Amino acid sequence: MRVLFFTFSLIISFLLAAESTSNTLLSQIGPVLTPPVEYNGQIYFMATTGVLYKADYALAKAEKVFQTEKSSIAPILIDESVAYLGEGIHEDIKTNFYAFDLQKEKIKFQLSIQGHIERAPLITEHAIYLGLGPGGIMALDKKNGREIWRIEKIKQGKLHVDARPVVYNEDICFPSIYEFKGIVCLNHKNGKPAFFLELGKSPKSQVVLSGKRLVGMAMEANMIETKWESPAALYVINLASKKKEIEIDLRGYSFSAPLLLNDEEAFVALSTGDLLLIQLSDGKISYIGEMQGPITSNPFFKDGAYCAISIMGRLACFTRLKEKFELIRDQSLVQNIIGEIGYINDKFYAPSRMGYLLF
């Protein structure tokens, strides 16, 4: 089974950190790319092999709960007692979407789709909104998984949706890549286009909403080639005025959404190792520091410090002084970290080639 994780050419063999789980358990789990989620005093996570695991917080033991048909790089989303699971990678054009009841530990419904699912869905009170990659985007009835509407293209071009949508007023908004490169907003009830804005490059990062501002990153980089200095542009789109307020050229890229520290500041970690703080109102950049090596995971904010982990497992944290940022932690975690770092129960879970590194 092909797994996208192994396409990174810099993944090497490594020793296991002291706080990792046992060798036997790690070899059982294999690579993960997404963070765990918490439910009823336990954590659940998906390996790229498509196995859904249930474990204790310390990962001392893990139990297989379910297996998807294809590889999975999509985060789990739990709503009430149901875990929503996607599958497929870039080359997959026919996959499945699963709603798994965690209490009964059985499938609530399963849907065959044209496309692939690389991100978690957006779930509201009555509906599920799901990016289908080359299949566009669809809305499902939350109770039974029946299709409400599906949109594969707009007048301006075919949609390819690999990002999780966001809700803004009566619309759902999301990035589209490849053919139509830009931001699209659709009416949440019927899928009719409400707004679109074309961008020069594919908006491949995840997006985040800060009030009326949609923030993300556009680039031509991909997860197959390790061209760390491929440039990107961070954009800020005002969904109320339907205008692009800011577009900032950067020398590296990130597939993660910028981390919003407040309504005005976004923390960004780039493939070049740069750590930046960007003002959303005017685009002003404050340089936090530079990591030794590319960053392929999301940055995080811990105890007042700006932190990131490089692909080679170097953890660095900076504190903010009056005129500059100062390095206060520099540590080798000994593992390769690629994917989205999660935080549960006062612990960070960093995805690696063999399960998680906890710190």
N, C-alpha and C positions, 0 to 999 in steps of 0.2 A: 504494500500500500504506500503510495507516494505521500509524503508529508512535507509541506512547504518549509517547515522549520529547518530541514537539512540542506536547503539551497544556499544558506549562508556559508560561504567558503571559509570563513574564519573560525568556524566552530571546531574546537580541538578537544582532545581528551583532557581531563582535569581531575584533581583531587577533590574530595568532598569536604565541605566546611563542617565544623564541629556541631553546629546546630541543625544540620540536615537530618533527614530520616535515615533509616537503616539501608544498607546496600541492597538487601533483598527487596524491600519495598520500593526503593528508587528504581531499580531495574524493572520492576513490575509496572510502575506508572509510566516511565519514559518521559518524553518531552511534553511540556505544557507551554502555552503562549498567553493564556488568559488568567485573570485572577480568580480565586475561589469566591463563592458566595456563602452566606450564612443562613441557616434555617434550623429552628428548633434545637439549638444547642450543638449543632454540628456544622461542618463545612462541606460543600459540594463543589467539585471542579471537574473539568473535562480535559482529558489528555488529547493530544493531536491525533491519536489513534482512533478517537471517537468513543472512548470508554468514559462513562460518567461514574465518578467515584464519590463515596461518602466517607468522611474521615473525622477524627477528633481534631481539635484546634492545633495540637502539637504535631499532627501528622505521624503519631506513633504507630498508627495502623490505619489502613484504608480498605474499603470494601467496594467491589464492583457492583454497580446498581443497574446499569443499562449500557447498551452498545449501539451506536448509530451504524448505518450501513457504509458510510464513507468517512474519510478523515474529517476532522473538525478543527477549525481555528476560530470559531465564533464564541464569544463570551456567553455564559449562562445568565439568563434573567429569570428571577423567581418573582412571581406575583401570587400573593396569598399562598397556597400550598402547591402551586404548579410551577415546574421548571420548564422554560422554553428553550429548545435546543436546535441549533442549525448545523448544517454540514456542507462540505464541499470546499474546494479551492478554485483558483483562477480558471483552470481548464475544464472544470465540471459544468455541464450544461443541464443535467437532470439530477436533482437531489431531493432530500426530504426535510420537512420541518416537523418537529415533534413537540407535543405538549405532554409532559410527564408528571403524573400525580405523585408527589413525594410521600404523602401519607399512605397511599395504597401501594406505592411502588409499582405502578403500571401505567401504560400509555393512556392518556385521556383522549387524544386524537393525533393522527399522523396525516400529513398532507404531502403528496408528491408535487413538486414544482419544476417549472422550466427555468433553470438558472442555478445559482449557488448562494449560500448564505454565509457571509464572512463576519457579520456583526450581529449584536443582539437586536431584537426588535424594539419598537416603541410600543408601550402598552398603556391604554387609557381605560376609562371605566367600562367601556363597552366594546372596544376594538383593539386589534393588534395590527400594527403597521410594520411591514417587513420588506427590507431591501433584498432584491433577488439577483444582484449582480447584473448580468446581461439580460435578465428577465424583467428589469425595471423595478417596480414597487407595487405592493398590493396591500389591501386592507382585508382583515378577516374578522368574522364574528368571534368575540372572545369566548362565548359559551361552547360553540361547537366546531370552530375552525372553518366554517363555510366562507367562501369568498364573497366580499361585499363589492369590491371593485379592484381592478388591476390596470395599471398604466405602463406600457412598454416604451412609448415615445410621446413627445410633444411636437408641435409644428416645427420647432427649431432643430430637432434631431432625436436620435434614439437615446434612451436612458440606460445608464449602467450604474447601479446603486450598490456600493459596497460600504456605505456608512449608515450609522443609526440615525433615523430622522429625529427632529425636535419639534415641539408644539409651539406655535405662535398664534395666539388668538384662535381663529376658526380654521387655521391652516396647519399642515405639517410641511416642514421644510427640510431639504436634504441636498447634498452635493451629488452631481452626476459627472462621470468621467468618460474619457475616450471620445465618443462621437459628439454628444453635446457636453461641453465642458463648462459647468457653471452651477449655480444654485437654483433650485426649483421649489416653489411652494404650491401645494395642491389643497383644495378644500377637503377637509377631513371626512365629510359625509359622502361626497360623490366622486372625489378624485379629479375634479375639474381644475385646470391650471388657474392659479390666482396671481402668480408672479414668477418671473424668471430673470436671471442676470447671468450673462455669459462672461467667462473668465478666459484669460489667454492660455492658461495651463490647466491640466486636470486637477480639481480639488480633491486630492487623494487622502488627505488626513481626515480624522474624525472631527466633528464640529461641536461647538459648545455655544450656548445661548447666555448672554449677559444682558438681561432686560430686553431691549429691542435690538441689540447687536448680536449678529451671528459671526462667530470667529472661527477661522480655520486656516489651512495652508494648501496652496496649489503648487504642483511640481510635475516634473516628468520622470522622477526617480521611480524605481519599482523594487519589489522585494526579492528579485532574482539576481540583479547585478549589484555588487557592492561598490557602487560609485559614491563614496561618502561625501564628496564635495560637489555633488549635483545641487544646483541652486533651487531655491523655492521662494514663494512670495506669501507672506502672511496677509490675509485680507480681513477687513471688518466691514460687514454689510448691515446697514440700518434697514430692518424689515418694515419699520413704520413709514419711512420716506421712500423705501424701495431703491436706495442708492448705495453705492460702494463708498464708504467714508475714507478708508485707508487701504493702501496696498504697499507693503514694505518688502523690498528685496533682501533675501538672506542668503548666505553662502552655503548653507546646508539645509536639510529637510527633516521632517518628522511625520510619521503616520499617526501619532497620538494627537489628541486634541490638546490645545494649549490649556495649561492649568490656571483657572481663574482664582486669584487670591482675594479679589474683591471686585466691585463693579468696574474698576478702572485699570487693574493691573493683570497681565497675563504672564505666566512663567513658562518659558519655552526651552527645551533641550534639543539640540540639533545633532544630526549625523556627524558633523565635523567636531563634536565635543564641546561646542559653545553653549553656555548657559546664559540666557538673556531674560531681562524683565522688560516688557513692552507696555507702554501706556496706550490704552485703547482709544482715548479721546484724540490724541495728536500723533501717535506713532513713535514717540520718543523711546529710544532704546537705552537701557542701562546694562552695562556689561558686568555680569556676575563673576564669571570665571570660565576657564577652559579645562575640560577633562583630557586625560591622556588616553585617547582612543575614541572611536565612534560611540554614540549613544543610540540604542535601538529600543529603549523602553521609555515610559513616561516619567517625567520628573515628579518629585513629591516634596511636600512642605512638612518638616518634622521639628517640633519644639522650637519654632521660630527660625529654623534654618532652611535654606534652599538646597535641596539634595538631588543627586542623580547617580545612576550606576552605569558605567560604560559596558560595552559588549564583552570586554575581557574581565568584568567583575570588579572594577575599581569603584568604590563608593566614595564620593566627595560631598561635603556639606559646607555651605558658606553662610556666614552671618552678615547682616546688614549694618554697617556703621554709618556715620553721618555723611561721609564723602565717598565711601567705597565699600566693597564687600571683602570679607576676610575668610580664608579657608580655616575651618575649625575641626574638620574631620577628614582624614585621608586613609582609607583602609582597603586592603585587598580581601575580597570575599571568596576568591579562589574559583568561582564558577562563572560560566558565561551566561549573561542575563540578556534575554531577548523576549520582548512581549510586554504585557501590561502588569505593573506592580499593583497589588491590592493591599488593603489595610483592614484587618478584622481583629477585634478583641485585643487591642494594643500591640498587635504584631503586624509587621510588613511581610507579605508573601511575594517573593521575587521569582517569576517563572524561569526555569532553566531547562537544560537538556534532560535532566532527570528529576522531575518533580519540582518542588519549591525550595528555595533558600529562605529561612525564617530569620528575621533580625528585629 
